[in-house]
C-alpha cells in the first residue's frame, strides 16, 4: 500500500517509516523540518516532503494515491512559541489531514495522540475511560484533536486513535537521554520519593501497534493506550538504566516542591525572551505524576502484544547512545 506518515522525520515517525518500507509499502514522509539523519529515509526509498500539516496544498499533494495515513505530526516541546501554535498544528493541522484523507478515499487513518491526555493518573493503572485531565497545551490540544478525528468516522473515514506512553529506544536523542547521561556519571538526584509510577513503551512495540492498527476494520472509532507490558516506580527505571550501562549509581533524595516552583518561575521568565528554560514544569512532572496504564483493550482489539521488555529495551538504547557518541 501507499502510506503517508506525517511527522515522518521524527523519532517515532522514522522508526515507523523504516518498518513500513521493510514490509514492502510505498511511503511518503511529511514533516516541517529535516530530522536527524533524514537522508537515511531517502536512501531507504521513502519520499520525503518538507512542509507543514497546516499547509493544505502540501497535504493535498502528499495525499495523492494514499491508502493509509499514519498521523504523527504535532507541536511538541515547542517552548519558544505562542500557545496558539499548539492548537494551530495539533488541532487545525489534524483537521486538514483528515479532510484530505476523506477526499482521497483513504482506507485507514491512524491518529497518534498521547497517554498525557489522562494527566496524573489518580487511580493507577488507568484505562482509556480514565478521566481526561491534560496538564499542558501539548496534552490539551492532542486530546482536542481526538473528537475531531472521530467526526470523520461518521463521514466514512475509518479512524483509530493510539495514545502511546513514554516512548524510548534507539534513535531518540532526547527523551531518555537525560536519565542515561546522569546515571552514566554515577549519581542521579531523585526529587521526591522515587515511587512515582512511570510507563514506558519501547519504540519497536509502539511501531507494532501502528502496524496492527492498519488492519481493515480493526479499532475503528476507538482509542487505545499503547505501552509496554509493565510500569515501574521511576527509581526502578533509573536502576534499570544503570544495569544497561553496567555502572553503579547513587540516588540521593531531595524534596520535589522547590523544583516545581523553580520550574514555573524559569518558564515564566524565559518565555518572553523566547529562551529555552533550564528547567520547566513538564520535566519536573516526571518526578511527581503517576503514569501507569492498562493495555488490555489494545491486546483484545488490535492483537497488540509488546515483545521488548524494559531491560532489553534499555540495553539496546544504551548501545545506540554509545555507538552514536552520546555516551562515552
Buried (B, 14 or more C-beta within 10 A) or exposed (E): BBBBBBBBBBBBBBBBBBBBBEEEBBBBBBBBEEBBEBEBBEEBEBBBBBBBBBBEEBBBBBBEEBBBBBBBBBBBEBEEBEBEBBBBBBBBBBBBBBBBBBEBEBBBBBBBBBBBBBBBBEEBBBEBEBEEBBBBBBBBBBBBBBEBBBEBBEEEBBBBBBBBBBBBBBBBEEBBBEBBBBBBEEEBEBBBEBEBBBBBBBBBBBBBBBBBBBEEEBBBEBBBBBBBBEBBBBBBBBBBBBBBBEEEBEBEEEEBEEBBEBBBEBBEEBBEEEEEBEBBBBBBBBBBBBBBBBBEBBBEBBEBEBEBBBEEBBBBBBEBBBEEEBBE
